[in-house]
Amino acid sequence: MGIHASWDMIVIGGGIAGLTAAVRAGQSGLRVCVLEKGSDESYLCNSRYTGGTLHVCLRDIMADPAELRAAIETATAGQVSPAVADAIATDGRRFVRWLQEMGTRFMKISPAAYHNWVLAPPRPVRPGLDWKGRGGDVLLRMLGAAVVKQGGKVIRGARARELVMREGRCIGVRADIEGHTMTFNSAATVIADGGFQANAELVRENISPRPERLKQRGAGTGAGDGLIMAREAGAQTRGLQCFYGHVLSRQAMSNDDLWPVPVIDPLAASGIVVDAQARRFANEGEGGVFIANAIARLEDPFSVHAIFDDAIWNGPGKNDFIPPNPNVPNGGGTLLVANSIAELARMAGLPEAMLVSTVQEYNAAVVNGATDSLLPPRRSDKIRPQPIERAPYYAIPVCAGITYTMGGILVNEHACALDMNGVVMPGLYAAGSASGGVEGGPRVGYVGGLAKAGVLGLRSAEHIAMQRSA
């Protein structure tokens, strides 16, 4: 087992969270080493695939911090700690300004306020995946070069395997590099390796009984190594059952023209989603991220259809940024069309009488303003439910697309990892999708991956620098 030189800070993971922490620490004069599992120069990670929108709870990241703080608390149903919510709400704008000082360019790509700050150049407005030379790719290259320019080191092909602990303090990391195990001594370690969405065992344990039936909507490289190491060292975890993702055409499992967009969210959230028994199973009014989580929890995540009518198909179905109408059928996705609900049920292989009953019950509740009395209840204040009453009627077989896991290592407002008693674990930090207690909760509250990554990356580095100078 080789021993590597000592560092002020080791970062596990070369995504936006990890490289932000590394660069910010370097600006404070710390000696930094980044361990990145990917071996290629353009190693894949969700940060490289990102659409690049910096927002907080789908609000302008530059909005009043009090407004953003309230939005975070509402979205997570109070599951996030007030101090962490305050950190994200307050420092999101500082992260944007810091990136601008580094030379990052932003664009506004739609009238929506949450699209005011999008990494340039943005991904093209078309279905499928196009990341090379786009905002996330450009940003990672810039931050990686900055680490090296500051005297730091980025080691690719290095898979962290174990935290080195001494009397409750993290003093380094052991990593596998080209068949050899190396020990990296450090005063502090930041885990920023991107969640556990690609770890089938952890996904099965926490999210879905059938992880192989979830579409990896991101790079599919988050193996949960940091989470596993931190738990072994005694760290507390939070919110492992939630993920950020969207509802996709089921053909996205094998058709690259149907992911990461278009998403089926506007159709599913305006109409209904039903299982193999043609019964509703989710509160569609919570939106696509919530519905995707509900699909994943089913015994068979491939058993779901989105059901809607012509008014929804030509209304919300056309109004999304990259809308399902016409991009799903144009991309090769299945779109079932029928002149009656009974005919639609036969085409979809669903119980005819039950689908007719489900739609009738739903329509009556919508007309009477009583969707909260449905089983399960249907929220109406966030996304307006629309009746399914105008032919032709449509069904799309769908699946859940998982982008990143929301839960992870429980942290405080400085990104310090906390133990099982809620006490700071000296020398150990977590940022980005490796961190927990920021997103999720019973309503699967989506806060914003890039905001979380940037703020916790900055704060971890600044706290480490403060500790080193004390």
C-alpha positions as CSV (number, residue, x, y, z in Angstrom):
1,M,0.0,0.0,0.0
2,G,1.7,3.2,-1.2
3,I,1.6,6.5,0.8
4,H,1.0,9.6,-1.2
5,A,2.1,13.1,-0.1
6,S,0.0,14.9,2.5
7,W,-2.5,17.6,1.4
8,D,-4.5,20.3,3.0
9,M,-7.7,18.9,1.3
10,I,-8.7,15.8,-0.6
11,V,-11.7,16.0,-2.9
12,I,-13.5,12.8,-3.9
13,G,-15.2,13.5,-7.2
14,G,-14.5,15.9,-10.1
15,G,-18.0,17.2,-10.7
16,I,-19.1,20.8,-10.2
17,A,-19.4,20.4,-6.4
18,G,-15.9,18.8,-6.0
19,L,-14.1,21.2,-8.4
20,T,-15.8,24.2,-6.9
21,A,-14.5,23.2,-3.5
22,A,-11.0,22.5,-4.9
23,V,-10.7,25.8,-6.7
24,R,-12.1,27.8,-3.8
25,A,-9.7,26.1,-1.4
26,G,-6.8,26.8,-3.8
27,Q,-7.8,30.5,-3.8
28,S,-7.2,30.4,0.0
29,G,-3.7,29.0,-0.5
30,L,-4.6,25.3,0.4
31,R,-2.8,22.4,-1.3
32,V,-5.6,20.4,-2.9
33,C,-5.8,17.0,-4.6
34,V,-8.9,15.8,-6.5
35,L,-9.5,12.1,-6.9
36,E,-11.8,11.4,-9.9
37,K,-12.9,7.8,-10.7
38,G,-13.3,8.5,-14.4
39,S,-10.1,8.0,-16.4
40,D,-10.8,9.9,-19.6
41,E,-10.1,13.6,-20.0
42,S,-13.8,14.1,-20.6
43,Y,-14.8,11.7,-17.8
44,L,-18.6,11.3,-17.6
45,C,-20.6,12.6,-14.7
46,N,-23.9,14.4,-14.2
47,S,-22.2,17.8,-14.1
48,R,-21.0,17.2,-17.7
49,Y,-24.5,16.2,-18.8
50,T,-26.3,19.0,-17.0
51,G,-28.7,21.3,-18.7
52,G,-26.9,24.0,-16.7
53,T,-29.8,25.9,-15.1
54,L,-28.9,27.5,-11.7
55,H,-32.1,28.0,-9.7
56,V,-33.6,27.4,-6.3
57,C,-36.9,25.5,-6.2
58,L,-37.6,26.6,-9.9
59,R,-37.1,30.3,-8.9
60,D,-34.6,32.8,-9.9
61,I,-31.4,32.0,-7.9
62,M,-30.9,35.8,-7.5
63,A,-34.4,36.3,-5.9
64,D,-34.7,37.6,-2.3
65,P,-33.2,35.1,0.1
66,A,-36.3,35.2,2.3
67,E,-38.4,34.1,-0.7
68,L,-36.0,31.3,-1.6
69,R,-35.7,30.1,2.0
70,A,-39.5,29.9,2.3
71,A,-39.6,28.0,-1.0
72,I,-37.1,25.5,0.2
73,E,-38.9,24.9,3.4
74,T,-42.2,24.5,1.6
75,A,-40.8,22.1,-1.1
76,T,-39.2,19.8,1.5
77,A,-42.1,20.0,3.9
78,G,-39.7,21.3,6.6
79,Q,-37.3,18.4,6.3
80,V,-34.3,20.6,5.6
81,S,-32.5,22.2,8.5
82,P,-33.2,26.0,8.7
83,A,-29.4,26.7,8.7
84,V,-28.9,24.7,5.5
85,A,-31.9,26.3,3.8
86,D,-30.6,29.7,4.7
87,A,-27.2,28.8,3.3
88,I,-28.6,27.7,-0.1
89,A,-31.0,30.7,-0.3
90,T,-28.3,33.2,0.7
91,D,-25.2,31.9,-1.1
92,G,-26.8,30.8,-4.4
93,R,-26.3,34.3,-5.8
94,R,-22.7,34.3,-4.5
95,F,-22.0,31.1,-6.4
96,V,-23.2,32.7,-9.6
97,R,-21.0,35.8,-9.0
98,W,-18.0,33.6,-8.2
99,L,-18.5,31.7,-11.4
100,Q,-18.7,34.9,-13.3
101,E,-15.4,36.1,-11.8
102,M,-13.9,32.8,-12.9
103,G,-15.0,33.6,-16.5
104,T,-18.2,31.6,-16.7
105,R,-20.9,33.0,-19.1
106,F,-24.6,32.7,-18.5
107,M,-27.6,33.0,-20.8
108,K,-31.4,33.4,-20.3
109,I,-33.0,30.7,-22.4
110,S,-36.7,31.1,-21.8
111,P,-39.2,33.6,-20.3
112,A,-39.4,31.5,-17.1
113,A,-37.6,33.2,-14.2
114,Y,-35.7,30.0,-13.2
115,H,-34.1,30.0,-16.7
116,N,-32.5,33.4,-16.0
117,W,-29.1,31.8,-15.2
118,V,-28.1,29.0,-17.6
119,L,-24.5,28.0,-18.2
120,A,-23.4,29.0,-21.7
121,P,-23.4,27.6,-24.2
122,P,-26.7,25.8,-23.4
123,R,-27.7,22.5,-24.6
124,P,-29.7,22.7,-27.9
125,V,-33.5,22.9,-27.7
126,R,-34.2,19.5,-29.1
127,P,-34.7,15.9,-27.8
128,G,-31.8,13.7,-27.0
129,L,-28.5,14.3,-25.3
130,D,-25.8,16.8,-26.6
131,W,-23.2,17.7,-24.0
132,K,-19.9,18.1,-25.7
133,G,-18.8,21.7,-25.6
134,R,-21.9,22.7,-23.7
135,G,-22.2,24.6,-20.5
136,G,-21.4,21.8,-18.0
137,D,-18.6,20.4,-20.1
138,V,-17.0,23.9,-20.5
139,L,-17.3,24.6,-16.8
140,L,-15.7,21.4,-15.7
141,R,-12.8,22.0,-18.1
142,M,-12.3,25.5,-16.8
143,L,-12.5,24.5,-13.1
144,G,-10.2,21.5,-13.6
145,A,-7.6,23.7,-15.3
146,A,-7.9,26.3,-12.4
147,V,-7.1,23.6,-9.9
148,V,-3.9,22.7,-11.7
149,K,-2.9,26.3,-12.2
150,Q,-3.2,27.0,-8.5
151,G,-0.8,24.2,-7.8
152,G,-3.3,21.5,-7.1
153,K,-3.6,18.1,-8.6
154,V,-6.4,16.2,-10.4
155,I,-5.8,12.4,-10.5
156,R,-8.1,10.6,-12.9
157,G,-8.7,6.9,-12.7
158,A,-8.6,7.1,-8.9
159,R,-11.5,5.3,-7.1
160,A,-11.7,6.2,-3.4
161,R,-12.4,3.1,-1.3
162,E,-12.0,4.0,2.4
163,L,-11.7,7.0,4.7
164,V,-8.8,7.0,7.0
165,M,-10.0,7.8,10.5
166,R,-8.2,8.5,13.7
167,E,-10.0,9.1,17.0
168,G,-13.2,10.2,15.1
169,R,-11.3,12.5,12.7
170,C,-10.9,11.9,9.0
171,I,-7.2,12.2,8.2
172,G,-7.2,10.8,4.6
173,V,-8.4,8.5,1.9
174,R,-7.4,5.2,0.5
175,A,-8.0,4.9,-3.3
176,D,-7.4,2.3,-6.0
177,I,-5.2,3.6,-8.8
178,E,-4.1,1.4,-11.7
179,G,-4.4,-1.7,-9.6
180,H,-2.6,-0.3,-6.6
181,T,-4.0,1.0,-3.3
182,M,-2.7,4.4,-2.4
183,T,-3.2,6.4,0.9
184,F,-3.7,10.1,0.6
185,N,-3.2,11.9,3.9
186,S,-5.1,15.2,4.4
187,A,-6.3,17.6,7.0
188,A,-9.8,17.5,5.4
189,T,-11.7,15.4,2.9
190,V,-14.7,16.5,0.8
191,I,-16.9,13.7,-0.5
192,A,-18.5,15.0,-3.8
193,D,-18.8,11.9,-5.9
194,G,-22.4,12.4,-7.1
195,G,-24.8,10.2,-5.3
196,F,-25.7,6.5,-5.6
197,Q,-28.2,6.3,-8.6
198,A,-25.9,3.8,-10.5
199,N,-25.6,1.5,-7.5
200,A,-28.3,-1.1,-8.1
201,E,-28.0,-2.6,-4.6
202,L,-28.4,0.8,-2.9
203,V,-31.2,1.8,-5.2
204,R,-33.0,-1.5,-4.4
205,E,-32.5,-1.0,-0.7
206,N,-33.8,2.6,-0.7
207,I,-35.7,3.6,-3.8
208,S,-37.1,0.8,-6.0
209,P,-37.5,-3.0,-6.0
210,R,-36.6,-3.0,-9.6
211,P,-33.6,-0.7,-10.2
212,E,-33.0,-2.2,-13.6
213,R,-36.3,-0.8,-14.7
214,L,-35.3,2.8,-14.0
215,K,-33.8,4.8,-16.8
216,Q,-30.4,6.4,-15.9
217,R,-31.3,9.9,-17.0
218,G,-27.8,11.2,-16.2
219,A,-24.3,9.8,-16.7
220,G,-25.0,6.7,-14.6
221,T,-21.6,7.0,-12.8
222,G,-22.8,7.8,-9.3
223,A,-21.9,4.5,-7.5
224,G,-22.3,5.7,-3.9
225,D,-18.7,5.1,-2.9
226,G,-18.6,8.2,-0.7
227,L,-21.9,7.3,1.0
228,I,-20.7,3.8,1.7
229,M,-17.3,5.0,3.1
230,A,-18.9,7.7,5.2
231,R,-21.5,5.3,6.7
232,E,-18.7,2.9,7.6
233,A,-16.9,5.8,9.4
234,G,-20.0,6.5,11.4
235,A,-21.7,9.3,9.4
236,Q,-25.4,9.9,9.6
237,T,-27.4,9.7,6.4
238,R,-30.7,11.4,5.5
239,G,-33.4,11.1,2.8
240,L,-32.0,8.2,0.8
241,Q,-35.5,7.2,-0.5
242,C,-35.9,10.3,-2.8
243,F,-34.3,11.1,-6.2
244,Y,-34.5,13.9,-8.8
245,G,-35.8,12.7,-12.1
246,H,-38.7,12.8,-14.5
247,V,-41.3,10.7,-16.2
248,L,-40.1,9.4,-19.6
249,S,-41.5,7.4,-22.4
250,R,-40.8,3.8,-21.7
251,Q,-39.0,3.5,-25.0
252,A,-36.3,5.8,-23.5
253,M,-34.9,2.6,-22.0
254,S,-33.5,1.7,-25.4
255,N,-34.0,4.8,-27.6
256,D,-31.5,7.6,-27.1
257,D,-33.8,10.1,-28.9
258,L,-36.2,10.0,-25.9
259,W,-33.9,11.0,-23.0
260,P,-33.0,13.1,-21.1
261,V,-35.9,15.0,-22.8
262,P,-38.7,15.1,-23.8
263,V,-40.3,14.4,-20.5
264,I,-43.9,13.2,-20.0
265,D,-44.3,15.3,-16.8
266,P,-46.8,17.9,-18.2
267,L,-49.1,15.2,-19.5
268,A,-48.9,13.0,-16.4
269,A,-49.4,16.0,-14.0
270,S,-52.3,17.5,-16.0
271,G,-54.0,14.1,-16.5
272,I,-53.5,10.9,-14.5
273,V,-51.1,8.0,-14.2
274,V,-52.4,4.5,-13.7
275,D,-50.9,1.1,-12.8
276,A,-51.5,-2.3,-14.4
277,Q,-54.9,-2.5,-12.7
278,A,-55.8,0.9,-14.2
279,R,-55.8,2.5,-10.8
280,R,-54.3,5.9,-9.9
281,F,-51.4,5.4,-7.4
282,A,-49.9,8.9,-7.0
283,N,-50.8,12.5,-6.3
284,E,-50.2,13.8,-9.9
285,G,-50.6,17.4,-8.8
286,E,-47.2,17.3,-7.0
287,G,-45.5,17.2,-10.4
288,G,-43.2,15.0,-12.5
289,V,-40.4,14.5,-9.9
290,F,-42.9,13.2,-7.4
291,I,-44.6,11.0,-9.9
292,A,-41.3,9.5,-11.1
293,N,-40.5,8.6,-7.5
294,A,-43.9,7.0,-7.1
295,I,-43.4,5.0,-10.3
296,A,-40.0,3.7,-9.0
297,R,-41.6,2.4,-5.8
298,L,-44.1,0.2,-7.6
299,E,-43.5,-3.5,-7.7
300,D,-43.2,-3.2,-11.5
301,P,-42.1,0.3,-12.6
302,F,-42.9,-0.8,-16.2
303,S,-46.6,-1.1,-15.4
304,V,-47.6,2.6,-15.7
305,H,-49.4,4.6,-18.4
306,A,-50.0,8.3,-18.5
307,I,-53.7,8.9,-19.6
308,F,-54.9,12.2,-21.0
309,D,-57.1,13.7,-23.7
310,D,-56.8,15.9,-26.7
311,A,-57.1,19.1,-24.7
312,I,-54.1,18.1,-22.5
313,W,-52.1,16.8,-25.5
314,N,-52.5,20.1,-27.4
315,G,-52.4,22.3,-24.2
316,P,-49.8,21.4,-21.6
317,G,-48.4,18.8,-23.9
318,K,-47.2,21.5,-26.2
319,N,-46.1,24.1,-23.6
320,D,-43.0,22.5,-22.0
321,F,-39.5,23.7,-22.9
322,I,-39.0,20.6,-25.1
323,P,-42.6,19.4,-25.2
324,P,-43.7,15.8,-25.5
325,N,-46.0,16.9,-28.4
326,P,-44.7,16.2,-31.0
327,N,-41.3,15.1,-29.7
328,V,-42.4,11.7,-28.2
329,P,-44.0,10.2,-31.3
330,N,-41.4,11.9,-33.6
331,G,-38.6,10.4,-31.5
332,G,-40.1,6.9,-31.8
333,G,-42.0,6.8,-28.5
334,T,-45.4,4.9,-28.3
335,L,-48.5,7.1,-28.4
336,L,-51.8,5.2,-28.2
337,V,-54.8,7.1,-29.6
338,A,-58.4,6.0,-29.3
339,N,-61.9,7.4,-29.7
340,S,-63.1,6.1,-26.3
341,I,-61.6,5.3,-22.9
342,A,-62.7,1.7,-23.3
343,E,-60.9,1.4,-26.6
344,L,-57.8,3.1,-25.1
345,A,-57.8,0.5,-22.3
346,R,-57.9,-2.4,-24.8
347,M,-55.0,-0.9,-26.8
348,A,-52.9,-0.4,-23.6
349,G,-53.7,-3.9,-22.2
350,L,-55.5,-2.4,-19.2
351,P,-58.7,-3.6,-17.5
352,E,-61.4,-1.9,-19.5
353,A,-64.1,-1.4,-16.9
354,M,-61.6,-0.2,-14.3
355,L,-60.0,2.4,-16.5
356,V,-63.4,3.8,-17.5
357,S,-64.3,3.9,-13.8
358,T,-61.0,5.6,-12.8
359,V,-61.4,8.3,-15.5
360,Q,-65.0,8.9,-14.6
361,E,-64.2,9.3,-10.9
362,Y,-61.3,11.6,-11.6
363,N,-63.4,13.7,-14.0
364,A,-66.2,14.1,-11.5
365,A,-63.7,15.2,-8.8
366,V,-62.1,17.8,-11.2
367,V,-65.5,19.2,-12.2
368,N,-66.7,19.5,-8.6
369,G,-63.4,20.9,-7.3
370,A,-63.0,17.9,-5.0
371,T,-59.8,16.3,-6.2
372,D,-58.5,16.2,-2.6
373,S,-61.2,13.6,-1.9
374,L,-59.8,11.1,-4.4
375,L,-57.8,8.1,-3.3
376,P,-55.0,8.9,-3.5
377,P,-55.8,12.7,-3.1
378,R,-54.9,14.9,-6.0
379,R,-53.4,18.3,-5.3
380,S,-54.8,21.1,-7.4
381,D,-53.0,24.3,-6.3
382,K,-49.6,23.5,-7.8
383,I,-50.6,22.1,-11.2
384,R,-54.1,22.5,-12.4
385,P,-55.9,19.1,-13.0
386,Q,-57.8,18.9,-16.3
387,P,-60.7,16.6,-17.1
388,I,-60.1,13.7,-19.5
389,E,-63.2,14.2,-21.6
390,R,-62.3,15.4,-25.1
391,A,-61.6,12.7,-27.8
392,P,-59.3,11.5,-29.0
393,Y,-57.9,10.0,-25.9
394,Y,-54.2,9.1,-25.4
395,A,-52.0,6.8,-23.4
396,I,-48.2,6.7,-23.2
397,P,-46.4,3.8,-21.5
398,V,-43.9,5.4,-19.2
399,C,-41.0,4.8,-17.0
400,A,-39.1,6.7,-14.2
401,G,-35.9,8.4,-15.2
402,I,-33.5,8.9,-12.3
403,T,-31.0,11.7,-12.6
404,Y,-29.5,11.9,-9.2
405,T,-30.3,10.7,-5.7
406,M,-31.4,13.5,-3.3
407,G,-30.3,11.9,-0.1
408,G,-26.8,11.3,1.3
409,I,-24.5,12.2,4.1
410,L,-26.2,14.5,6.5
411,V,-24.4,17.9,6.6
412,N,-24.7,21.2,8.4
413,E,-24.6,24.7,6.8
414,H,-20.8,24.4,6.3
415,A,-21.1,21.0,4.5
416,C,-19.5,19.3,7.6
417,A,-20.6,15.7,7.9
418,L,-22.5,14.8,11.0
419,D,-22.3,11.6,13.0
420,M,-25.2,9.5,14.3
421,N,-25.6,12.0,17.2
422,G,-25.7,15.0,14.9
423,V,-22.2,16.0,16.0
424,V,-19.6,17.3,13.4
425,M,-17.1,14.7,12.3
426,P,-13.8,16.6,12.2
427,G,-12.1,16.7,8.8
428,L,-15.1,15.2,6.8
429,Y,-17.3,17.1,4.5
430,A,-19.9,16.3,1.8
431,A,-21.2,18.4,-1.1
432,G,-23.5,18.1,-4.1
433,S,-25.4,14.9,-4.6
434,A,-23.3,13.1,-1.9
435,S,-24.9,15.4,0.7
436,G,-28.2,14.7,2.4
437,G,-30.8,16.7,4.3
438,V,-31.1,19.4,1.6
439,E,-33.7,18.0,-0.8
440,G,-36.5,15.4,-0.6
441,G,-38.9,14.9,2.3
442,P,-42.4,13.5,1.9
443,R,-43.2,15.6,-1.1
444,V,-39.9,14.9,-2.8
445,G,-39.0,18.5,-2.7
446,Y,-36.6,19.5,-5.5
447,V,-34.3,22.4,-4.5
448,G,-31.8,22.5,-7.3
449,G,-28.8,20.3,-7.9
450,L,-26.4,22.9,-9.2
451,A,-27.3,25.4,-6.5
452,K,-26.7,22.7,-3.8
453,A,-23.5,21.7,-5.4
454,G,-22.1,25.2,-5.8
455,V,-23.0,26.5,-2.4
456,L,-21.9,23.5,-0.4
457,G,-18.7,23.3,-2.5
458,L,-17.9,26.9,-1.7
459,R,-18.8,26.6,2.0
460,S,-16.8,23.4,2.6
461,A,-13.6,24.9,1.2
462,E,-14.1,28.1,3.1
463,H,-14.7,26.3,6.4
464,I,-11.6,24.1,5.8
465,A,-9.5,27.2,5.1
466,M,-10.8,28.8,8.3
467,Q,-10.0,25.7,10.3
468,R,-6.5,25.6,8.9
469,S,-5.8,29.2,9.7
470,A,-7.2,29.0,13.2
